Amino acid sequence: MIDTHCHLFLMEGEPGDLVRDARAAGVGSLVCVGVDRASSHRSRELADSLPGVFATAGVHPHDAKDFDDATGVEIEELLSDPRVVAVGETGLDHFRMLSPAEDQERVFRAHCSLAREHDKPIVVHVRDAWPDVLRVLDEERLDRVILHCFSGGGEEAREASRRGYYCSFAGPVTYPKNEQLRAAAALLPEELLLLETDSPYLPPQPLRGRPNAPANLRLNLEAVAETRGQDPAELEAATEANARAAFGLPE
């Protein structure tokens, strides 16, 4: 399996130990996602030092107000490293609104430009902002898009499918009340499905109340497979291939 979204730099314990635990649980590779300048640098360092780890570089919408020219230059420099496989985490969060909406959109568009210039996929955070996120992606004419921790329903899933966007499912797909999310996972084409943990956040249902870790990815895989009526081994192979295609990861 491939964990397409985690934050090793935020987790308790040594990153090397977390990666070994993940590998023992069947997670052979993972993408450590940067959320600001410092964590993007740290993600690249971890990718350089730990086999099977890849990085992204970007600024989360919560911190968009702090994105200046110097930050943009640093993110762009990181993107020249082949182990930095995507731009982001970026996007729009209109729930917590820790940065003004105009700053969020400005920075989101800056990340879209970087994705085009470096020919790398963009990892998109969406919370209470589906119409605006889809509008910006449409206007920016991006097609290598990964909708991180997919939270939409059937309408959003159908639109993502029409556009060819990857949809990545995290721990919430295991939560009992999230029937709408499981329905979305069931109707998406197999070739657009990805799996993630978003560690240390969003642990799957049996582990709620504890910090999450990449080693828990199989619980998300099993939930998606069950809702799709699919053999978990088949879905594991498909999502691994999808992750390699989405991020351009080596075999």
Helices and strands as residue ranges (DSSP letters): E 2-6, G 8-10, H 15-24, E 29-32, H 37-49, E 53-57, G 61-66, H 69-79, E 84-93, H 101-118, E 122-127, H 130-140, E 145-147, H 154-163, E 166-169, G 171-174, H 179-187, G 190-192, E 193-195, G 205-207, G 214-216, H 217-228, H 232-247
